[in-house]
């Protein structure tokens, strides 16, 4: 789908910021291939494939007589029309299937003055492409794109936040649907319920699922990343439901642990209350200037006080953006300072092997004086 004019301005601004950031990190240029960084800079969302498709971004205000100073796409010719229609990048070069793509890369890097100096490449770029880049620029030194883009992507702009609010709203409405499903969920398999969740996310405006949906019933809930299987949901047992969708490429990520019918064991009630209090304490602690580690400690202290410290086996949260897991990570001893615009999950959990698990998760965005929850559904088990 073609971007709106406003979206095109956003991506152009991001490319300009990236070019400026390159100089600040001592890099001369950046090379992206299909993935989240390319999507962030251009809006072009394409899976990696065997053909060479790169965006080259020279650093701003570089000295020299390079013929090309603007961000430039190098794409297989069959992508030219699509790239021109779906992005605001004005400079697009092509190569044909009968050509040597490495020669085309060498020519572009030469015209950009990037055959030497320091180049950053996507952290997840396929080895075959990094090897061809090294062949095309044997005198260059190399680093990772996150050195420049990490500081930009970690703080979400207004367009990103709007998309994430919409994705979170789709997840919230799906939680409401799950509660209305109630006893009708009993007898469904975890996989059937996961498919049902995917349908509801789409009905509420989402695009696909942002990760493999987790539906973990009864003792399967004690496995934090269980996924979903053929076990049937039973009355009176907790079911961990962790899911999300995407809107304009940006994901939601929410967890509720529900009991669809009957009464859960008393032990579960105690665990659920501890997890809910831990999540509330962690969210209350979020504000600019505090460390990510302090948020983890706020959640962990409540669960430890309740006697379940050894059963809280993962970090309290992770950043969320185009990638479902990215900076900042809300982990013990992290001294990363929280800043306005950062978005991350707050998801403490307790997992009792062979019995059940309980996790409650919302996304929050750091504001100038605290935080905004992106999810607003009830956090109870019914």
Residue pairs with C-beta under 8 A, 6 or more apart in sequence:
1 86
2 85
2 86
3 11
3 43
3 86
3 87
3 88
6 159
7 43
7 159
8 43
8 87
8 88
9 88
10 157
10 159
11 41
11 42
11 43
11 87
11 88
12 88
14 40
14 41
14 152
15 41
15 42
15 57
15 71
15 89
16 60
17 152
18 30
18 41
18 57
18 148
18 149
18 152
19 57
19 58
19 59
19 60
19 71
20 59
20 60
20 61
21 148
21 149
21 151
21 152
22 28
22 29
22 30
22 57
22 58
22 59
22 60
22 120
22 148
23 59
23 60
23 61
23 62
24 148
25 120
25 143
25 147
25 148
26 118
27 59
27 118
27 119
27 120
27 143
27 147
27 148
28 58
28 59
28 62
28 113
28 114
28 117
28 118
28 119
29 56
29 57
29 58
29 59
29 109
29 112
29 114
29 117
29 119
29 120
30 55
30 56
30 57
30 59
30 119
30 120
30 121
30 145
30 148
30 149
31 54
31 55
31 56
31 57
31 119
31 120
31 121
31 122
31 125
31 133
32 38
32 41
32 54
32 55
32 57
32 121
32 122
32 145
33 48
33 53
33 54
33 55
33 122
33 125
33 126
33 129
34 44
34 46
34 47
34 48
34 49
34 53
35 48
35 122
35 124
35 125
36 321
36 322
36 323
37 122
37 145
37 149
37 153
38 44
38 46
38 55
38 122
39 45
39 249
39 322
40 149
40 152
40 153
40 322
41 55
41 57
41 71
42 55
42 73
42 87
42 88
42 89
43 86
43 87
43 88
43 249
44 83
44 86
44 87
45 249
46 53
46 79
48 126
51 76
51 101
52 74
52 76
52 95
52 101
52 102
52 104
52 105
52 129
52 132
53 73
53 74
53 75
53 76
53 79
54 73
54 74
54 75
54 105
54 108
54 129
55 71
55 72
55 73
55 74
55 89
56 68
56 71
56 72
56 73
56 74
56 108
56 109
56 112
56 114
57 71
58 66
58 68
58 69
58 70
58 71
58 112
58 113
58 114
62 69
62 113
64 113
65 113
66 111
66 112
66 113
66 114
67 111
67 112
68 91
68 108
68 111
68 112
68 113
69 112
70 90
70 91
71 89
71 91
72 89
72 91
72 92
72 93
72 108
72 112
73 83
73 87
73 89
73 91
73 92
73 93
74 93
74 94
74 95
74 104
74 105
74 108
75 83
75 92
75 93
75 94
75 95
76 94
76 95
76 96
76 97
77 94
77 95
77 96
77 97
79 94
80 92
80 94
83 89
83 92
84 92
93 104
93 108
95 101
95 104
101 132
102 132
102 135
102 136
105 132
105 133
105 136
106 115
106 135
106 136
106 137
109 115
109 133
109 136
109 137
114 137
114 140
115 136
115 137
115 139
115 140
116 137
116 139
116 140
117 140
117 141
118 140
118 141
118 142
118 143
119 133
119 137
119 140
119 141
119 142
119 143
120 142
120 143
120 144
120 145
120 147
120 148
121 130
121 133
121 142
121 143
121 144
121 145
122 144
122 145
123 144
123 145
123 146
130 142
134 140
134 142
150 327
153 321
153 322
153 326
153 327
154 319
154 321
154 326
154 327
154 328
154 339
154 341
154 342
155 339
155 340
155 341
155 342
156 164
156 321
156 341
156 342
156 343
156 365
157 341
159 248
160 250
160 321
161 341
161 343
161 365
163 247
163 248
163 249
163 250
164 247
164 250
164 251
164 252
164 320
164 343
164 363
164 365
164 374
165 374
166 205
166 247
166 248
167 206
167 210
167 244
167 245
167 246
167 247
167 250
167 251
167 252
168 252
168 254
168 363
168 374
168 375
169 204
169 205
170 201
170 204
170 205
170 206
170 245
170 247
170 252
171 201
171 206
171 243
171 244
171 245
171 252
171 253
171 254
171 375
172 254
172 375
172 376
172 377
173 200
173 204
174 197
174 200
174 201
174 204
174 243
175 241
175 254
175 256
175 377
176 377
177 200
178 185
178 197
178 200
178 241
178 256
178 258
179 258
179 378
179 382
181 196
181 260
182 260
182 261
183 235
183 260
183 261
184 260
185 193
185 233
185 239
185 260
185 261
186 232
186 233
186 234
186 235
186 260
186 261
187 232
187 233
188 196
188 232
188 233
189 228
189 229
189 230
189 231
189 232
189 233
190 215
190 216
190 217
190 220
190 228
190 229
190 230
190 231
190 232
190 233
191 215
191 228
191 229
191 230
193 215
193 228
193 233
193 239
193 241
194 213
194 214
194 215
194 228
194 243
197 209
197 213
197 215
197 241
197 243
198 208
198 209
198 213
198 243
201 209
201 243
201 244
201 245
202 208
202 245
204 245
205 247
206 245
206 246
206 247
206 252
207 245
207 246
207 247
208 245
208 246
209 243
209 244
209 245
210 243
210 244
210 245
210 246
210 251
210 252
210 253
210 324
211 243
211 244
211 251
211 253
211 324
212 227
212 228
213 228
213 241
213 242
213 243
214 225
214 226
214 227
214 228
214 240
214 241
214 242
214 243
214 255
215 228
215 239
215 240
215 241
216 223
216 226
216 227
216 228
216 239
216 240
216 357
217 231
217 232
217 233
217 234
217 237
217 238
217 239
218 231
218 234
218 237
218 238
218 239
218 356
219 353
219 354
219 355
219 356
220 226
220 229
220 231
220 240
220 357
221 238
221 239
221 240
221 257
221 351
221 356
221 357
221 358
222 351
222 352
222 353
222 354
222 355
222 356
222 357
223 351
223 357
224 313
224 314
224 349
224 351
224 357
224 359
226 240
233 239
233 260
235 260
235 261
235 262
236 259
236 261
236 262
236 263
236 264
236 265
237 259
237 264
237 356
238 257
238 258
238 259
238 264
238 268
238 272
238 356
238 357
238 358
238 381
239 257
239 258
239 259
239 260
240 255
240 257
240 357
240 358
240 359
241 255
241 256
241 257
241 258
242 253
242 254
242 255
242 359
242 361
243 253
243 254
243 255
244 251
244 252
244 253
244 254
244 324
245 251
245 252
246 252
249 322
250 321
250 322
251 320
251 322
251 324
252 363
252 374
252 375
253 320
253 324
253 345
253 361
253 363
254 361
254 362
254 363
254 375
254 377
255 347
255 349
255 359
255 360
255 361
256 360
256 361
256 377
256 379
257 272
257 275
257 357
257 358
257 359
257 360
257 381
258 381
258 382
259 268
259 381
259 382
264 272
264 356
264 381
265 356
267 352
267 355
268 356
268 358
268 381
269 381
270 306
271 306
271 308
271 350
271 352
271 356
271 358
272 358
272 380
272 381
274 302
274 303
274 306
274 308
274 350
275 303
275 348
275 349
275 350
275 358
275 359
275 360
276 360
276 379
276 380
277 302
277 306
278 298
278 299
278 300
278 301
278 302
278 303
278 348
279 299
279 346
279 347
279 348
279 360
279 361
279 362
279 379
281 298
281 299
281 301
281 302
282 295
282 296
282 298
282 299
282 316
282 317
282 330
282 346
282 348
283 346
283 362
283 364
283 371
283 373
284 298
285 294
285 295
285 298
286 295
286 338
286 346
286 364
286 366
286 370
286 371
287 338
287 366
287 369
287 370
287 371
288 337
288 338
288 339
288 340
288 366
288 367
288 368
288 369
289 337
289 338
290 337
290 338
291 334
291 335
291 336
291 337
291 338
292 328
292 329
292 330
292 331
292 334
292 335
292 336
292 338
292 344
293 330
293 331
293 332
293 333
293 334
293 335
293 336
295 316
295 317
295 330
295 338
295 346
296 315
296 316
296 317
296 330
296 331
296 332
296 334
297 332
299 312
299 316
299 346
299 348
300 309
300 312
300 316
300 332
300 348
302 348
303 309
303 311
303 312
303 348
303 350
304 312
308 350
311 350
311 351
311 352
312 348
312 349
312 350
312 351
313 349
313 351
314 349
315 329
315 330
315 331
315 332
316 330
316 331
316 346
316 347
316 348
317 329
317 330
317 344
317 345
317 346
317 347
317 361
318 324
318 325
318 326
318 329
318 330
318 344
318 345
319 325
319 326
319 327
319 328
319 329
319 342
319 343
319 344
320 326
320 343
320 344
320 345
320 363
321 343
327 336
328 334
328 336
328 338
328 342
328 344
329 336
329 344
330 344
330 345
330 346
338 366
339 366
340 366
340 367
340 368
341 365
341 366
342 365
342 366
343 363
343 364
343 365
343 366
343 374
344 363
344 364
345 361
345 362
345 363
345 364
346 361
346 362
346 363
346 364
347 359
347 360
347 361
347 362
348 359
348 360
349 357
349 358
349 359
349 360
350 357
350 358
350 359
351 357
351 358
360 379
362 373
362 374
362 375
362 379
363 373
363 374
363 375
364 371
364 372
364 373
364 374
365 371
365 372
365 374
